[in-house]
């Protein structure tokens, strides 16, 4: 999918980073949000499709299934991917 300025295209991974990590950085909140790490706020959204495995042309059709606003910080339960619990500090 070509944009108006193809030389300014970014990958899906770069776009995701801009909306998460970079947004936290420019708002001076990178110590609390922007990435999923122990001790950071665990807010995220569940999408109806894997944005990283979707054809570029179809990304615009992806919908949010459920926003998760966990005002507590992320604490891994174990080393399995996706396993987490809320830290009630």
Secondary structure, 3 states (H helix, E strand, C coil): CCCCCHHHCCCHHHHHHHHHHHHHHHCCCCCCCCCCCCCCECCEEEECCCHHHCCHHHHHHCCEEEEECCCCEEEECCCCCCCEEEECC
